């Protein structure tokens, strides 16, 4: 049977290929695909946020007890950033196998690695345990690294699972479902922390309560595995197999043949990552830090630690549960506008829509200090606006980044660009913003300019990128 050629040079689908793809889409029903892509990322982000919340609330005291409050916090966020160094490693490993053996098997492996690492954090002795003063933070680093490796392979696979199964004209809409795992995972993790803070005493929470979210991840992983095992491979990867176009070294092919999309994709994600970790990891620290010297002195006395007024940096002074509640309200808007972003990206195009949202992120960066210092109404407004922008910029990424790459290197290309953005965007952001906030003596104007700078770089990358909404992602091969 002869094979026709499309105008762009890619072979058209034969009748047998079309029948196989149609059968796959029939088996991989809309509900099954969307739930499998969303449940996995929900679990992954639940695990990740459990660590992010603990790194702000409890890890400084539990794993760095002999440091000052400032260096405790910086050490905790430094380990938080270890996962972002690990994520490109995970993207290369899982991207290789995702492009070589398929999306489904690779997604199962990434879920297991992330889940096991998170579960073991829940069993880890703290630095106060005899003989563990050095081993406790060391093992925390190693387990945090494993979390990063797992998440490095998870996002891209979940995005491909959704978008490569999507009907024509619906990729951005289906792609919002794995993105919904971020707000849903955040809400689940933080509701659990709020509940534990309410139901246990501060002493009990520090002693054992913080472990519960990490241990419960085992149940969530079991659910995710059950859903994913029932899926068939995506149509695009089946077509790559049928045409014998599987790349022997996907990472090499990406760097030689798709280096420009790789570079642009990395910076397209930059502002998304910076605002995301500003809104989650940093604001929780800033919002719950004492607002006055008297509050700081009282908190130090309650913790049984000496207080040095010279090292005091003012925060907003909210109780942890109160500020977590405000964060959860904001994240609801994150989820809503993640869903809204899909139809907008189909109607306007990915590039045009994201350029507009990126401009708004820059405007938000200029306004962020004034908003957060305008009382409770200003704080809640700042969180709602920030998370709304986060949903609008994050939602289309599951469609846009994979569409930048050919089908036979798509897992690797989208995973590496997504996770390289995490190294330069998310990894340094909480640490840098804590340092900027402390250097300013309690205001966050320079933190806002950090957001503006990231938005500028993202806008430049979008300016040079192409529109991908009308691409045939099954026919695209390198």
C-alpha positions as CSV (number, residue, x, y, z in Angstrom):
1,X,0.0,0.0,0.0
2,X,1.4,3.4,-0.9
3,X,1.8,6.2,1.6
4,X,0.6,9.6,0.6
5,X,2.6,12.7,1.5
6,X,1.2,15.8,3.2
7,X,2.2,19.3,1.9
8,X,4.7,19.8,4.8
9,X,6.6,16.6,3.8
10,X,5.3,14.4,6.5
11,X,3.6,11.1,5.4
12,X,-0.2,11.1,5.6
13,X,-1.8,8.4,7.7
14,X,-2.6,5.2,5.9
15,X,-6.0,3.5,6.3
16,X,-4.5,1.0,8.8
17,X,-2.9,3.8,10.9
18,X,-6.1,5.8,10.9
19,X,-8.1,2.7,12.1
20,X,-5.6,2.0,14.9
21,X,-5.7,5.6,16.1
22,X,-9.5,5.6,16.0
23,X,-9.6,2.4,18.1
24,X,-7.2,3.9,20.6
25,X,-9.3,7.0,21.0
26,X,-12.4,4.8,21.5
27,X,-10.7,2.8,24.2
28,X,-9.0,5.8,25.9
29,X,-12.3,7.6,26.6
30,X,-12.4,11.2,27.4
31,X,-13.3,10.5,31.1
32,X,-10.5,7.9,31.4
33,X,-7.8,10.1,29.8
34,X,-8.7,13.3,31.7
35,X,-9.0,11.5,35.0
36,X,-5.7,9.6,34.5
37,X,-3.8,12.8,33.6
38,X,-5.4,14.8,36.4
39,X,-5.1,12.3,39.2
40,X,-1.4,11.7,38.5
41,X,-0.5,15.4,38.6
42,X,-2.8,15.9,41.6
43,X,-0.8,13.3,43.5
44,X,2.5,14.7,42.3
45,X,1.7,18.2,43.3
46,X,0.1,17.1,46.6
47,X,3.4,15.5,47.4
48,X,5.3,18.5,46.3
49,X,3.2,21.0,48.2
50,X,3.3,19.0,51.3
51,X,7.0,19.5,51.3
52,X,6.7,23.2,50.3
53,X,4.4,23.8,53.2
54,X,6.5,21.8,55.7
55,X,9.6,23.6,54.5
56,X,8.1,26.9,55.6
57,X,6.2,25.7,58.8
58,X,8.2,22.9,60.4
59,X,11.4,21.8,58.7
60,X,13.5,24.8,59.7
61,X,13.1,23.9,63.4
62,X,13.1,20.1,62.9
63,X,16.1,19.7,60.7
64,X,18.2,22.8,61.5
65,X,17.7,23.2,65.2
66,X,21.1,24.8,65.9
67,X,20.8,27.7,63.5
68,X,19.3,31.1,63.8
69,X,15.8,31.6,62.6
70,X,17.0,33.3,59.4
71,X,19.5,30.7,58.5
72,X,17.0,27.9,59.4
73,X,14.6,29.3,56.9
74,X,17.2,29.8,54.2
75,X,18.6,26.3,54.7
76,X,15.1,24.8,54.5
77,X,14.4,26.7,51.2
78,X,17.8,25.7,49.9
79,X,16.8,22.0,50.3
80,X,13.4,22.9,48.8
81,X,15.4,24.0,45.7
82,X,17.3,20.7,45.5
83,X,14.3,19.2,43.7
84,X,14.5,21.8,41.0
85,X,18.1,20.7,40.3
86,X,16.9,17.1,40.1
87,X,14.0,17.8,37.8
88,X,16.1,18.2,34.6
89,X,17.7,14.9,35.5
90,X,14.3,13.3,35.7
91,X,13.2,15.0,32.5
92,X,16.2,13.5,30.6
93,X,15.7,10.0,32.1
94,X,11.9,9.8,31.8
95,X,11.9,11.8,28.5
96,X,14.3,9.2,27.0
97,X,12.0,6.3,28.0
98,X,8.8,8.2,27.2
99,X,10.0,8.7,23.6
100,X,11.5,5.1,23.4
101,X,9.0,2.8,25.1
102,X,5.9,5.0,25.4
103,X,4.1,7.5,27.6
104,X,2.1,5.1,29.7
105,X,4.9,2.9,31.2
106,X,7.0,6.0,31.8
107,X,4.2,7.8,33.7
108,X,3.7,4.8,36.0
109,X,7.5,4.8,36.9
110,X,7.6,8.5,37.6
111,X,4.6,8.3,39.9
112,X,6.2,5.5,41.9
113,X,9.5,7.3,42.3
114,X,7.8,10.5,43.5
115,X,5.4,8.6,45.8
116,X,8.1,6.4,47.5
117,X,10.3,9.4,48.1
118,X,7.5,11.4,49.7
119,X,6.4,8.4,51.9
120,X,9.9,8.0,53.2
121,X,10.1,11.7,54.2
122,X,7.2,10.9,56.5
123,X,9.3,8.3,58.2
124,X,12.5,10.3,58.4
125,X,14.0,10.9,61.9
126,X,14.6,14.6,62.7
127,X,17.9,16.2,63.7
128,X,17.0,16.0,67.4
129,X,17.1,12.2,67.2
130,X,20.4,10.9,68.7
131,X,23.0,10.3,65.9
132,X,20.9,12.0,63.2
133,X,22.0,15.7,63.6
134,X,23.9,15.3,60.2
135,X,22.1,12.3,58.7
136,X,18.6,13.9,59.0
137,X,19.2,16.9,56.7
138,X,21.4,14.7,54.4
139,X,18.6,12.1,53.9
140,X,16.1,14.9,53.5
141,X,18.2,16.2,50.6
142,X,18.3,12.7,49.0
143,X,14.6,12.2,49.3
144,X,13.9,15.7,48.1
145,X,16.1,14.9,45.1
146,X,14.1,11.8,44.4
147,X,10.9,13.8,44.5
148,X,12.4,16.2,41.9
149,X,13.4,13.3,39.6
150,X,9.9,11.9,39.7
151,X,8.2,15.2,39.1
152,X,10.7,15.9,36.3
153,X,9.2,13.0,34.3
154,X,5.6,13.3,35.4
155,X,4.3,16.6,34.0
156,X,5.3,16.1,30.4
157,X,3.9,12.6,30.3
158,X,0.6,13.7,31.8
159,X,0.4,16.6,29.3
160,X,1.1,14.3,26.4
161,X,-1.5,11.8,27.8
162,X,-4.1,14.5,27.6
163,X,-3.2,16.4,24.4
164,X,-2.1,13.4,22.2
165,X,-5.5,11.8,22.9
166,X,-7.5,15.1,22.3
167,X,-9.7,15.6,19.3
168,X,-8.7,18.3,16.8
169,X,-9.3,21.8,18.2
170,X,-9.5,20.6,21.8
171,X,-5.9,20.1,22.8
172,X,-5.6,23.2,24.9
173,X,-8.9,22.4,26.6
174,X,-7.9,18.8,27.4
175,X,-4.5,20.0,28.4
176,X,-5.9,22.0,31.3
177,X,-6.9,18.8,33.1
178,X,-3.3,17.8,34.0
179,X,-2.7,21.4,34.9
180,X,-5.6,21.2,37.4
181,X,-3.6,18.8,39.4
182,X,-1.6,21.8,40.6
183,X,-4.4,23.7,42.4
184,X,-6.2,20.6,43.4
185,X,-3.0,19.1,45.0
186,X,-2.3,22.4,46.7
187,X,-5.8,22.6,48.2
188,X,-5.7,19.0,49.4
189,X,-2.2,19.4,51.0
190,X,-2.9,22.7,52.6
191,X,-6.4,21.7,53.9
192,X,-4.7,18.8,55.5
193,X,-2.1,21.0,57.1
194,X,-4.8,23.5,58.3
195,X,-6.8,20.6,59.8
196,X,-3.7,19.1,61.5
197,X,-2.8,22.5,62.9
198,X,-6.3,22.9,64.3
199,X,-6.7,19.3,65.6
200,X,-3.3,18.9,67.2
201,X,-1.3,21.0,69.7
202,X,1.8,22.8,68.4
203,X,3.9,20.3,70.2
204,X,2.0,17.3,68.7
205,X,2.2,18.8,65.2
206,X,5.9,19.3,65.5
207,X,6.4,15.8,67.0
208,X,4.3,13.7,64.5
209,X,1.4,15.7,62.9
210,X,3.5,17.0,60.0
211,X,4.3,13.4,58.9
212,X,0.7,12.5,58.1
213,X,0.4,14.2,54.7
214,X,3.6,12.5,53.6
215,X,2.4,9.0,54.7
216,X,-1.0,9.5,53.2
217,X,0.6,9.9,49.8
218,X,0.9,6.1,49.6
219,X,-2.9,5.9,49.3
220,X,-3.0,8.5,46.6
221,X,-0.3,6.8,44.6
222,X,-2.3,3.5,44.7
223,X,-5.3,5.3,43.1
224,X,-3.1,6.9,40.4
225,X,-1.6,3.6,39.5
226,X,-5.0,1.9,39.2
227,X,-6.3,4.6,36.8
228,X,-3.2,4.7,34.6
229,X,-2.8,0.9,34.2
230,X,-6.1,0.8,32.3
231,X,-5.0,3.1,29.5
232,X,-3.7,2.4,26.1
233,X,-0.7,4.1,24.6
234,X,-1.4,7.5,23.0
235,X,-2.2,7.7,19.2
236,X,0.8,9.9,18.4
237,X,3.3,7.4,19.9
238,X,1.6,4.5,18.3
239,X,2.0,6.3,14.9
240,X,5.7,6.8,15.7
241,X,6.1,3.1,16.4
242,X,4.2,2.1,13.3
243,X,6.4,4.3,11.1
244,X,9.5,3.0,12.9
245,X,10.5,6.6,13.7
246,X,11.5,6.0,17.4
247,X,14.6,8.0,18.2
248,X,17.5,6.1,19.5
249,X,18.8,9.1,21.5
250,X,16.0,11.6,22.0
251,X,18.0,14.0,24.1
252,X,20.7,14.3,21.4
253,X,18.1,14.8,18.7
254,X,16.4,17.5,20.7
255,X,19.6,19.4,21.2
256,X,20.7,19.1,17.6
257,X,17.3,19.4,15.8
258,X,15.0,21.3,18.2
259,X,17.4,23.5,20.2
260,X,15.5,26.7,19.4
261,X,12.1,25.4,20.6
262,X,13.9,24.0,23.7
263,X,15.4,27.4,24.5
264,X,12.2,29.3,23.8
265,X,10.1,26.8,25.7
266,X,12.3,27.2,28.8
267,X,11.9,30.9,28.9
268,X,8.2,30.7,27.9
269,X,7.7,28.9,31.3
270,X,9.9,31.2,33.3
271,X,7.4,33.8,34.5
272,X,4.9,31.0,35.2
273,X,7.3,29.4,37.6
274,X,8.5,32.6,39.3
275,X,4.9,33.8,40.0
276,X,3.9,30.3,41.1
277,X,6.5,29.9,43.8
278,X,6.2,33.5,44.8
279,X,2.4,32.9,45.4
280,X,2.9,29.6,47.2
281,X,6.2,29.1,49.0
282,X,7.3,32.7,49.6
283,X,4.0,34.4,50.5
284,X,3.3,31.7,53.2
285,X,6.6,32.6,54.8
286,X,6.1,36.4,54.4
287,X,2.5,36.3,55.5
288,X,3.1,34.3,58.7
289,X,6.3,36.0,59.9
290,X,5.9,38.4,62.8
291,X,4.9,42.0,61.9
292,X,6.5,43.6,65.0
293,X,9.4,43.1,67.2
294,X,7.1,42.3,70.1
295,X,5.4,39.5,68.1
296,X,8.8,38.1,67.1
297,X,10.0,38.2,70.7
298,X,6.9,36.4,71.9
299,X,7.3,33.7,69.1
300,X,10.9,33.2,70.1
301,X,10.0,32.8,73.7
302,X,7.3,30.3,72.9
303,X,9.8,28.3,70.8
304,X,12.4,28.5,73.7
305,X,15.0,30.3,71.6
306,X,16.9,33.5,72.1
307,X,15.7,36.6,70.2
308,X,18.0,39.0,68.4
309,X,16.2,42.3,67.5
310,X,19.0,43.2,65.1
311,X,18.0,40.3,62.9
312,X,14.3,41.0,62.9
313,X,12.6,41.5,59.5
314,X,8.9,42.4,59.5
315,X,6.4,40.1,57.8
316,X,2.6,40.4,57.8
317,X,2.0,38.7,61.2
318,X,-0.9,36.4,60.3
319,X,-1.6,33.2,62.1
320,X,-0.5,30.2,60.0
321,X,-4.0,28.8,59.7
322,X,-5.5,32.1,58.8
323,X,-3.0,32.8,56.0
324,X,-3.3,29.2,54.7
325,X,-7.0,29.8,54.4
326,X,-6.4,33.0,52.4
327,X,-4.0,30.9,50.2
328,X,-6.6,28.3,49.6
329,X,-9.2,30.9,48.6
330,X,-6.6,32.2,46.1
331,X,-5.9,28.7,44.7
332,X,-9.6,28.2,44.0
333,X,-9.3,31.1,41.5
334,X,-6.1,29.4,40.2
335,X,-8.2,26.3,39.4
336,X,-11.1,28.2,37.9
337,X,-8.9,30.2,35.6
338,X,-6.9,27.2,34.6
339,X,-10.1,25.8,33.2
340,X,-11.0,29.2,31.6
341,X,-7.6,29.3,29.9
342,X,-8.2,26.3,27.7
343,X,-11.0,27.7,25.5
344,X,-9.3,31.1,25.4
345,X,-6.1,29.5,24.1
346,X,-8.1,27.7,21.4
347,X,-9.9,30.9,20.4
348,X,-7.1,33.4,20.6
349,X,-4.1,31.0,19.9
350,X,-1.6,30.0,22.6
351,X,1.0,32.6,21.8
352,X,-1.3,35.7,21.6
353,X,-3.1,34.7,24.8
354,X,0.1,34.1,26.8
355,X,1.7,37.4,25.6
356,X,-1.3,39.3,27.0
357,X,-1.2,37.4,30.3
358,X,2.6,37.9,30.6
359,X,2.1,41.7,30.3
360,X,-0.5,41.5,33.2
361,X,2.0,39.5,35.3
362,X,4.5,42.3,34.9
363,X,1.9,44.9,36.0
364,X,1.1,42.7,39.0
365,X,4.8,42.7,39.9
366,X,4.9,46.5,40.1
367,X,1.7,46.5,42.3
368,X,2.5,43.5,44.6
369,X,4.1,45.4,47.4
370,X,1.3,47.9,47.7
371,X,-1.3,45.2,47.6
372,X,0.2,43.0,50.3
373,X,0.6,46.1,52.6
374,X,-3.0,47.3,52.2
375,X,-4.4,45.3,55.1
376,X,-6.3,42.0,54.9
377,X,-8.5,43.1,52.0
378,X,-5.3,43.9,50.0
379,X,-3.7,40.6,50.9
380,X,-6.7,38.6,49.8
381,X,-7.0,40.7,46.6
382,X,-3.2,40.2,45.9
383,X,-3.6,36.4,46.4
384,X,-6.7,36.2,44.2
385,X,-5.2,38.3,41.4
386,X,-1.9,36.5,41.5
387,X,-3.5,33.0,41.4
388,X,-5.9,34.1,38.6
389,X,-2.9,35.1,36.5
390,X,-1.2,31.9,37.5
391,X,-4.2,29.9,36.1
392,X,-4.3,31.8,32.9
393,X,-0.6,31.4,32.2
394,X,-0.2,27.8,33.5
395,X,-3.3,26.3,31.8
396,X,-2.2,26.5,28.1
397,X,1.3,25.2,28.8
398,X,0.3,21.5,28.7
399,X,-0.7,22.1,25.1
400,X,1.8,24.7,24.0
401,X,5.1,23.3,25.1
402,X,4.6,19.8,23.7
403,X,3.3,21.3,20.4
404,X,6.7,23.0,20.0
405,X,8.4,19.5,19.4
406,X,8.0,16.6,16.9
407,X,6.2,13.5,18.1
408,X,9.2,11.2,18.4
409,X,11.1,13.6,20.7
410,X,8.1,15.4,22.2
411,X,8.3,13.8,25.7
412,X,12.0,14.7,26.0
413,X,11.7,18.2,24.5
414,X,8.7,19.4,26.5
415,X,10.0,17.8,29.7
416,X,13.5,19.3,29.5
417,X,12.2,22.8,28.6
418,X,9.6,22.7,31.4
419,X,12.1,21.5,34.0
420,X,15.0,23.7,32.9
421,X,12.6,26.6,33.5
422,X,12.2,25.2,37.0
423,X,15.9,25.4,37.6
424,X,16.2,29.1,36.6
425,X,12.7,30.1,37.6
426,X,11.3,28.1,40.5
427,X,14.4,26.8,42.2
428,X,16.0,30.2,43.1
429,X,12.7,32.1,43.5
430,X,11.8,31.4,47.1
431,X,15.4,31.6,48.3
432,X,16.0,34.9,46.3
433,X,12.8,36.5,47.4
434,X,13.4,35.7,51.1
435,X,16.9,37.3,50.7
436,X,15.4,40.4,48.9
437,X,12.7,40.8,51.5
438,X,15.2,40.6,54.3
439,X,17.6,42.9,52.5
440,X,14.8,45.5,52.1
441,X,14.0,45.3,55.8
442,X,10.5,44.0,55.5
443,X,9.0,45.3,52.2
444,X,8.7,43.3,49.0
445,X,9.1,45.9,46.3
446,X,12.2,44.2,44.9
447,X,10.4,40.8,45.0
448,X,7.9,42.5,42.7
449,X,10.7,43.6,40.3
450,X,12.0,40.0,40.3
451,X,8.5,39.0,38.9
452,X,8.7,41.9,36.3
453,X,12.1,40.7,35.1
454,X,10.9,37.2,34.7
455,X,7.8,38.4,32.8
456,X,10.0,40.5,30.4
457,X,12.2,37.4,29.5
458,X,9.0,35.3,28.9
459,X,7.5,38.0,26.7
460,X,10.7,38.1,24.6
461,X,10.6,34.2,24.2
462,X,6.9,34.3,23.2
463,X,7.7,37.1,20.6
464,X,10.1,34.8,18.8
465,X,8.0,31.6,19.2
466,X,5.5,30.3,16.7
467,X,1.8,29.7,17.0
468,X,1.0,26.0,17.2
469,X,-2.8,25.7,17.6
470,X,-3.3,24.4,14.0
471,X,-0.4,21.9,13.9
472,X,-1.0,18.2,13.2
473,X,0.9,16.9,16.2
474,X,0.6,13.3,15.0
475,X,2.2,14.0,11.7
476,X,5.1,16.1,13.1
477,X,8.3,14.0,13.2
478,X,11.9,15.1,13.5
